[in-house]
Amino acid sequence: MYVVGLTGGIGSGKSAVSRQLETLGIQVIDADIVAREVVEPGEPALQRIAERFGNEVLTDDGQLDRRQLRAIVFADSKQRTWLEDLLHPLIRDRILQQLDAAQSAYTVLVSPLLLETDQHLLVNHTVVVDVEAAQQISRTASRDNSSEEQVRAILAAQMSREERLDRADSVVDNRGELAALAAQVSNLHQLLLTAAVRESESL
Ligand code: ATP
């Protein structure tokens, strides 16, 4: 199985690229969705979290109150490490199961934390979606109806643009219009199909 990691900073266009690859018949595994699944009610991880932090991290209907949990771990790096040590292996295992079940010519793992976690060890090829910081801020703020300050704070906490680009095998330049993005993604798709075939022939 040839696995392509797709990453980029907040609002860079990861979802836009994923959607297009899906229309080309490629299966996409979204690490954000997996990260939510492992803490759904009934999952052992949610119970462990509630035992450690108390019922204040649960909503009235027993869901994880992400905002509360984020506030706790943001203020205390020891608690953040505990939470990451609990969740990252569970997320990785579930991603591996989904990769195993995937059937397309190659499979995409889209993840904002691909390069920050050991998820990068799961992929054969890393694609980075790149934009200017000002575009990340304006596109995300208008998508989420959030303030520019909020987006700027998230951006500042993420890996730098330079470091991300350094670690890319391919870069999708999303500084232009959506039509320009589509043209690049279709070229990238051809490149990845070829790479996937080459990989399978070398086994
Ligand atoms: P996040 O990290 O927050 O999940 P993302 O990397 O998945 O974001 P998208 O949601 O794909 O980013 O894009 C952010 C916003 O910018 C969306 O509203 C999307 O429609 C818009 N967008 C993406 N690419 C372009 C573009 N080339 N021109 C204009 N708007 C764009």
Residues whose N, C-alpha, C, O or C-beta is under 5 A from the ligand:
A	BS01	ATP	G9 I10 G11 S12 G13 K14 S15 A16 R139 T140 R143 N174 G176 E177 L178 L181
